[in-house]
């Protein structure tokens, strides 16, 4: 008999300080045609938005599609039921929301993400190496399986750099393994 867990991994962006200072929000250019005049160029980098999704061929159990419910606060709705001991791939795509929509389908995104963006992953569906119940399970599995179960789990979340997932999407791809229900 297999158990089912409904907890989900959590994800958060981070930008290294050395690179983020390179993109200023206002740039000044001198205009050679009119002496003494200055042209200001405003640049809005948008709101960093992440969309996690289990890969289609690895889904098990009941799944409801990902949907952003509050774009400005980054609140989303997604529910996936995965069986314990199941390995699955999760892909997290990252984009910048440039113009917030009145309706989700009206949003304007920019899919160009700078190399300085890392995604912090805290896997809350694996096994935690400091939790007594999880330790009892980890004692019965091999070293390779322990690594799969504890990847990015507290107290050791992962910080992963954003890469090109395709010619039009940036993000990360990660394999996780489902632990016991919480």
N, C-alpha and C positions, 0 to 999 in steps of 0.2 A: 504494500500500500504506500503510495507516495503522497507527501504533504504538498500543499499549495501555499505560496506566499503572495501577498499583494503589495508589499512595500516596493518603492521605486528608487533607483539611484538618483542622486541630486547632482546638479552641475552648476558651476558658476564661472564667469570669465574673469581673467586677470590680465592686466597689461603691464609689461615691465616699464619702470619709470624712465629708463634710458631712451626708449623709442617713442614713448607717448609725448615727450616734450617736443619732438620734431614736428608734430602736427599742431600748429597753432590755429586758433579759431578765427583770427583776423590777421591778414597780411597787408602790408602797405607797399605800394609800388609808386615810384616817382614817374611822372609823366613828362617825357622829353618835349612834347609838342607845346605844352603850356608851362612856362617857367613858374616855379613856386607851387604848382598844384600837386596834390597827392590823390591817388586813387586807392580806395580801400577795397580789398576782396574779402568777402565773408565766406567762411567754409564751415558747414555744419556736418559733423561726422556721424550723426545719427545715434540711435540707441542700439547697443549690441543685443541681438536676439538669438537664442539658441533653440533648436528643435531636435530633441532626442527621439529616436525611433528604433525599436527592435527591427532587425532585418526580416523581411517577409518570410524567407524560407526557414527561419529559426523560431518563428512564433509558435507558441503552444497555448492551449486553453482559450480563454475568452479575451478578445482584444477590442478596444474602442479606438477609433482614429484620433490622432493628435489634433488639438484645436486650441488656438490662442484665445483666451477669454478676456484678457485685459492686456493689450499690447504695451501700454505705457509702463505698467508695473511688472511686466514679464510673467504674468500668471497664465498657466496653461492647464488644459484638461487632457488627461491621457490615462487610460486604465488598461493594464495588461496582467493577465493571470498566467504565471509560469509555474511549472512543476518543480519541486525541489530536485536537486541534482542535475538540472538541465543547464547545459551551456548554451549561450546565445550571444550573438553579435549585436551591439548597439552602435548606431551611427548618430553623431551629433553634428548637425549642420549649423553654421554660424553665418549670420548676415547682419547688416545694419539697416534698421528701420529709419528711412529718411523722412517720409511724410506719413504721420500716423493717420489711419483711416477712420472714417465714420463707420464703415463696414469693413470687415477683415479682408474681403476680396479687393478693396480699393487701396490697399497699402502699397507704398513704393519702397522697395528694398534695394540696397546696393550689396552685391555679393563679393566685393573686393575687400579682403580683410588683410591688415598688415601682419607681418611675420611676428610681431611682438606680442600677439594675443595668445595666451595659454588658457586652457579650460581646466578648471579644478574639478575633479571627479571624486565624489564621496559615494561609494557603492554601499547602499543600505540593504541590499538583498543577498549579499554574500555572507560569509562567516567572519565574525570578529574574533581576532586571536586573543583578546582579553576578556571575552564573555564566557562565563563558566559553561553554559549550555553549548555554545559553539565549540569550545575547547574539547568537550566530550566527543563531538562528531569529528573534529580534526585529528584526534588521537587514533582514529580508525582508518584514515586515508593516507595514501603515499605522499611523498614530498611534492611531486608535480601537481597533484590534485589540490594540495594545500595552497599552492601558489595561485591556482585558478580560483579557489573559493575566497581567498583573502585579498585578491587584487583590488586595490583602491578602497579598501574598507577602513573605517576608523580603527585605530588612531593614525593610520597612514594613508590619507587620501593621495591621489595622483595629481600632478600638474603636467598636462600634456600640451605640446605646441600644436597650433592649428596647421593643418596641411591641406593641399588640394585633393579633394575626394574625387573630383571630376574636373572637366574644363570650366564648369560654371559654379561649382560648389566648394566651399571650404569648411573644414571641421575636423573631427576625429572619428576613428573607428576603433572599437574596443571589444574584446571578448570577455564576458563575465560568466560566472556560474552561480546558480541560485542555491542558497543555503536553506536552513530550516525556517519555518514561519516564525514571525515575531509577534 
